[in-house]
């Protein structure tokens, strides 16, 4: 389009120059005296007749004299003529430019009308191809994570087998040592006075060597066992979950966008998740849902060693103290009912706080934004920065995120908080492993 405009301007300028040259060639400037009056021959003859034939009509009038113009008068006349030509050329050029612009506008409208559908279809196809490529990359990443986890488990199994073999070897050696000590005591016997005979120096040194070697082997086995337990704890996921979301650091760019499977116009709900926070600051966001009108519709946040749950705004707050442990997996749940305004906070299957009158009669508006690890406050778009605050970001791991459109009972919440097998329970609004949860800015899925 910029090239087309440049070509059009060049054509218009060349046309104006040609018209100007043609107009100057057609107009011939006559610099003769415009005020010269020619005297007719008849009048000249009458003036040449003798005075005797002329009637006496009174005093004789002087003949009409032609005014004489100086060079300056002629120059001014030429300037006026050139100014008139210039005005005519400018008017003609303006008319041509207006006509060409109108024609160009009509052509552009026709082009847009003809090719708008093709552009839209091309954009749609490009978006679909990009989505397919992202799905393929995610599938490849999941496959690499699975292979890495299988290798780690194989390595851990081998280490455990070595530890078991070492422990069995030490048990066998202890059994031999004990039997030798008992046989030596039996052969030596006791004196008549009941005193035990002294063991020879050779036997004593051999016993000390055996005990020292056994202690060294036990120390090595203990170190290997500690390393294996630490490695297993780092890769351990609670509730039998196969994957988790990793938030490697606090950043305004790192979060996860959640797409619910059902509308959010709710009057009751339950939100549950597993979280392992690296360090909780004054406000660390786990789960948030908000709209442009109210960015704090739902919030499940941590503050130091405390957990907070809000509905309908930060004024409606449920808080529990001394329930958060950095570096350890914990299960958090928040329940709310609009009819009674009753909100409750659950940690590791236990109700730790509840409050009535929380957003009583309120209905959650649909069409908001649901996120993990950040809140909507200040978010104007899903750009690279996102408009978030790095001080509110979550750093750690998260799994088992579920949302229901009802209030779960104590037994259901306690069952979901179990360390084994509870990850199979999924919410009907958001289901972990089923609903679309897309990490952004460095957050990623791990096994």
Buried (B, 14 or more C-beta within 10 A) or exposed (E): EEEEEEEBEEEBEEBBEEBBEEEEEEEEEEEEBEEEEEEEEEEEEEEEEEEEEEEEEEEEEEEEEEEEBEEEEBEEBEEEBEEEBEEEBEEBBEEBBEEBEEEBEEEEEEEEEEEEEEEEEEEEEEEEEEEEEEEEEBEEEBEEBEEEBEEBEEEBEEBBEEBEEBBEEBEEBEEEBEEBEEEBEEEEEEEEEEEEEEBEEEEEEBBEEBEEEBEEBEEEBEEBBEEBEEBBEEBEBBBEBBBBBBBBBBBBBBBBBBEBBBEBEBBBBBBBBBBBBBEBBEBBBBBBBBBEEBBBBBBBBBBBEBBBBBBBBEEBBBBBEEBBEBEEBBBBBBBBBBEBBBBBBBBBBBBBBBBEEBBBEBEBBEEBBBBBBBBBBBBEEEEEBBBBBEEBBBBBBBBBBBBBBBBBEEEBBBBBBBBEEBBEBBBBBBBBBEBEBEBBBEBBBBB
